[in-house]
Amino acid sequence: MKQLTISIQNYLKNIYDLTENGETASTNALAAKLSVSAPSVTGMIQKLSTAEPPLVEYQKHQGVTLTRDGRRAALEVIRHHRLLETWLVQTLGYSWDEVHEEAERLEHVISEDFERRIAAALGHPLRDPHGELIPTADLKMPLEESTPLSSLRPGAKFSSTK
């Protein structure tokens, strides 16, 4: 797949975020998340759905969903972002609440080699400083392993990631 523009990467990432959180990636929802007009979103959705390969599918009144290629592209940007946040905290001493904007700027410009080196230097972390899962190198989202608190015995020790 050819290099995607920053704008396209941001659209794919936000479509992923909305749909993974059980929300509909509607024109209005995307316009609000991206701080753009609804007509701008409509134009981009048309562009993404007719790209080669198509990155999204649009169904009227059902919103936008990512194609397989669109999902992989979104997960690549998310992987870059979350690895960068982790690297900024663990290596450069940023606090967890400072890293988001810095990672937003950098996520679009790092090479795959740089990404691999950061991941290796960090010991291939599973989560970012905010407790979010980091997509794997093969662009799959790891499954969330969790235990309901109600199943723990009184006095049992546990750790929470979020």
N, C-alpha and C positions, 0 to 999 in steps of 0.2 A: 504494500500500500504506500502511496506517495506521502510525503510530508504534509501534514494537515496544518492549516493556519491556527493561530492562537484562538481566534474567534470560534472556529469549528471545534477545537478541543474543548473550549469552555462550554459550548452547547452540549456536546456529548457527555461531558462530566456531569452537568446539571440535569440532563435527562436521566442519566443513571441514578443520581442521588434521589430524584423525585420518585422514580419507579421502584427503586429498591426500598424506599420508605413507605410503599403502599399507596402513594399518591399518583394521580393522573398527571402526566407531563403535557398539560394543555398549553395552548398558546398564551393564555393569561398567566398561568403559573410560571412558565419560562420567562415571560416578559418581566414579571416581578423579580424573579431570582437573578436575572441578568441585567436588570435596570435598563431595558430597551423597550421600544414600542412593540405592540402586538403585530403591526404590519412587518416590522423587521424580523420578528420570529417566524411569521408565515413565509417570508422570502427565504429565510435560512432553511426552514423545514423542506421547502420545495427543492432547494439546492442539495440538501443532504439525502433526500429520497431519490433523487435522480443521478446522484454521484455514481461513479463506477469504481468499486462496487457500492451499492446503496448502503448508507450508514444508518438510516432510520426508515420506519414504516409509519405512515399516518393514516388513521381512520377517523373520519368526521365524528365528533362527539365522544371519541374514545381516546384522543390524544396521540402522542407519539411514543413509539417503542423503538429500542435499538435493535438493529439487525445483529447477526453474529459478528460481523466486521466492526460495526459501530460499538458493540459492547467491548470488544478487544481494545479498540482505540481508547475508549473511556477508561478502561482498567489500566492501560498503560500510563495515562496522565495521572490517575489516582495513585498508582504505584510510585511514580516520580514524586508526587506531592508528599505522600506519607513518609517515604524514605528521606526526603529532604528535611521534613520537619524533625524526624528522629535524629538525623545527622546534625542539624543545627543545635538541637538541645544537648546531645551527648558529646559532640566534638567541639562546638564553638561556644557553648555555655549560654545559649539563648534560654529564656524561660519558656515554658510550654505555651504561655499566652502571647508570646511575641512572634512565634514562628509561622503562623498561618499566612500572613501577607507576604513574608519573605519567600515562602515556598510557592505561593501563587505566582510570583514573578519568575522564579527559577524553573518551575516544573516544565515549561514549554521549551526550554533551550538546552537541557542536558542531553548528552549522547547516551546511547545504550551502554557503551563501555563505561562511562562515568557512573551510570546507574548500577551496573554490576559491581564496580569497585566500591561504591558506597555500601551496597548491600553486604558485600564480603567484609569490609572493614567494621561494619556494625554487627557482624555475626548473624546475618540474615534474620532480622527481627520479624516477629509475627504481628506486632502492634506498634502504632505510632504513639507519640507522647499523650495523645488525647484518648487512647484506648481503642482506637479504630483499627480493624484488621487491615494489614497491608497485602494487596494482591501478590500472588506468587510470581516468580520470574516467567512462568509460562502463561501469565495473565489469567489466572483463575483466582476467584475469591475463596480463601479458606473457609471451611465451615466453622461456625460459631460453636464452641464447646462450652456448655453451661450446665449448671446444676441449680434447680430452683431452690431458693432460700428455705422454702417450706419443707424441703426434704433433709435439711441439715439437723443434726441432733443439737440440743441446747449445749452451749459451750464449745461447739466445734469451731475450728479455725478455718477461715476461708479468705480468699482475696477477691477483690472486685476490680474489674478493668474499666468500668464506666461509672 
